[in-house]
């Protein structure tokens, strides 16, 4: 049998298993904040730039409006953000952080930092992983 055809040689399986571990890690980290991982990503995007439209947010996160809209509605109900129709173009809905999101930012990011450190991932290793994963992602996107 070709050695390449074993599970431990499959890059897709390694990425799949690693993604599963990250999901479990972030689920446990975010549970005390009553956040899911996708909701956390929404917060990160808005911490970078508050007041994005739903469309811009969806493009940034790679999520369609069918997935994003109900999530934003739940987050709004839990006091993380609010949605406001644009006064300049009523077709656009802007998403803004509420006070809770800004107040909880440091607690959330510190908890995540501590858990990543507990995984013994050094800064240089983290940066290399990010660079390699971004390159891989780009190559996969550009394959067609």
Buried (B, 14 or more C-beta within 10 A) or exposed (E): EEEEEEEEEEEEEEEEEEEEEEEEBBEEBBEEBEBBEBBBBBBBBBBEEBEBBBEBBBEBBEBEEEEBBEBBEEBBEBEBBEBEEEEEEEEBBBBEBBEBBEEBBEEBBEBBEEEEEEEEEEEEEEEEEEEEEEEEEEEEEEEE
